[in-house]
Amino acid sequence: MQDVFPSTPEQFRNVLLADDSTYTNEYRSARKDKNLNIEPWHTAEEYDGQVREIKFRSICNSPMCPPDTAVTEWQHVVLSPDKKTLVFETVQQPHDVPFGSYFEVHCRWRLEVKEETSSVLDVRVGVHFKKWCLMQSKIKSGAIDEYKKEVEVMLEVALSHLKSHSSSSSGGDTDKNSALSLPPIPENTS
C-alpha cells in the first residue's frame, strides 16, 4: 500500500517508535496480544540505524493453529541524515504454529517527506521461507493476510496516537488528515 501519512519521518520515529512511546503497547493491546516485552532500542552493529526485539503472545485465527502463539519480532529503524526518509523494518518469528520454524514474516515501512507535515508511506509485507515445506503457499497466503490486518490496526492506532500527541503538545486541532483512506497492502513478491 502507498498513501499519504500525516507525519514527517522524524515525527514517526520520535512519537511512535521512541522507547518512551506507548504506541506499540496500544496497538498490541488493540490486537489483543498479551505478555508484551519490549527491549530498548540500541545501535545496530551490522548496519545503520537502531534495532530492538519485542516478544508477545498473539491470537491465531487459522484453524491449523493453536489459539495463540509466542512471537519474537526484530525491529530495525533508520532515519536518513537529512531526516527526509525513514525505513522501519520488522521480522516476525512465530513459535507455536505448525511449521513456525520454517518461515518469517517480513514487513518494510518507508516514509518519505512529501510536505512540511506529511510523508508518502509505502508498506510492503512478505514471507521468507528458511526451509521448504509442502504447505508453503497456504502458509504464505495465511501469514500475509494476517499481517495485512495487523498493519491496518497499526495504522489506525498510529493515526490516533499522532493526533492525541499533536493535540496535547500544540493544544490545537489536528483533524485535517484523520479521514485517511488506506488502500490494500501489496505482497512483496521478491
Residue, then its C-alpha position, 0 to 999 in steps of 0.5 A: m500500500q502507498d498513501v499519504f501519512p500525516s507525519t514527517p519521518e522524524q515525527f514517526r520515529n520520535v512519537l511512535l517508535a521512541d522507547d518512551s512511546t506507548y504506541t506499540n503497547e496500544y496497538r498490541s493491546a488493540r490486537k489483543d496480544k498479551n505478555l508484551n516485552i519490549e527491549p530498548w532500542h540500541t545501535a545496530e552493529e551490522y548496519d545503520g540505524q537502531v534495532r530492538e526485539i519485542k516478544f508477545r503472545s498473539i491470537c491465531n485465527s487459522p484453524m491449523c493453529p493453536p489459539d495463540t502463539a509466542v512471537t519474537e519480532w526484530q525491529h530495525v529503524v533508520l532515519s536518513p541524515d537529512k531526516k527526509t526518509l525513514v525505513f522501519e523494518t520488522v521480522q516476525q518469528p512465530h513459535d507455536v504454529p505448525f511449521g513456525s520454524y520454517f518461515e518469517v514474516h517480513c514487513r518494510w515501512r518507508l516514509e518519505v517527506k512529501e510536505e512540511t507535515s506529511s510523508v508518502l508511506d509505502v508498506r510492503v509485507g512478505v514471507h521468507f521461507k528458511k526451509w521448504c515445506l509442502m504447505q508453503s503457499k497456504i502458509k504464505s497466503g495465511a501469514i500475509d493476510e494476517y499481517k495485512k490486518e495487523v498493519e491496518v490496526m497499526l495504522e489506525v492506532a498510529l493515526s490516533h496516537l499522532k493526533s492525541h500527541s499533536s493535540s496535547s503538545s500544540g493544544g490545537d486541532t489536528d483533524k485535517n488528515s484523520a479521514l485517511s483512506l488506506p488502500p490494500i497492502p501489496e505482497n512483496t513478491s521478491 
